[in-house]
């Protein structure tokens, strides 16, 4: 059914037909309601720069260094990790993004069809809270990048007032871009892709000329377990985007190529992840302290000459701004599905404030950025994987979504099921989440099965997906209301 829609927050209890009106413009005003066919003018190729932009982060350099220093891998093993991780994680991103073109709504709105109008509040809340951490990490990294540039250019050293100012500036810019919506994100993603790509080539050329390649290639191989764990760590970043994937494909026509969507997702991410992780690994051979640096950015000022480091950091800063903007863009939709009845652009402000507060605590109070980051990524992957397993199996069973039922949060909705819950989906999600945590170990938490082969190889997130998918596949399907 093709309809048009106006700005929407969330529907009240009871029937709520999709309203009429345009949504295109400089500021995207469309909320959770499905995008009508007449406005589905997006192109599959636009997904490529979208997922390039989602990975423009110097954190990948730090993670690549961690594979050398902490995991004990050699450069060939790092190459395998850097190649496999984006194919695995963004392959899932691409597959789940197909739901966006089918239903025309954000991922967490489509999730109502799977978990029920009330049941969806549980995974939705967990994913929303997890986004706080992701946005905090990105805000802190962006602030560190700005602080490093100020130090390199003007000799200005970091202090608490300056930390507050840089964080506030970064979060404010994020709020503005994410508030503008999908069109602003598309334009920014396109140009940041060109700029970051050009300067990454420049950095790569410098590293080729300045690196002791004998030391790089002479490093002995690490264990297979550490290589598998490394794949999980790098893949966790991509896994965190999976629930948001339909948000960026809902403007695609229903006839868009599913294979092309998956390919663009993998290609866009892989073209950044592979070289960035390898560059970080190469840097770590000559500078082992890189992996345990107090912040994830300042090392670039020590490794690279100022004339490369400053523009590279500024472009990376734009990239991290885009990553956070994309995350907050999706978080605004998630907030609306939880019943926060404000327009999407203002729903974004909730996450902006939270990332500002948490970012300050991480920069001023926390003692180890990289330790906090890896712990967060590990838990994030498990939290999102339970949803992925259930939603993915549901996607195999359905090809369409009822737009009016998605927006009707009352008992008359076809997605009300039993008391607002699809109990089979809820059970599969809850059990898988618990099982995944049993195999998970981070700095401050260790599940009772974390010392098993699965736990030692960092595969808690993979087990979570498999358990969720298997349980949901065999449990009786919830019946839609007539």
Helices and strands as residue ranges (DSSP letters): G 37-39, H 46-53, H 59-69, H 75-103, H 107-110, H 112-115, H 120-154, H 160-180, H 182-210, H 213-218, H 224-239, G 242-248, H 258-286, G 288-292, H 299-303, H 306-337, H 344-364, H 369-397, H 403-407, H 423-438, E 441-442, E 445-446, H 453-456, H 460-474
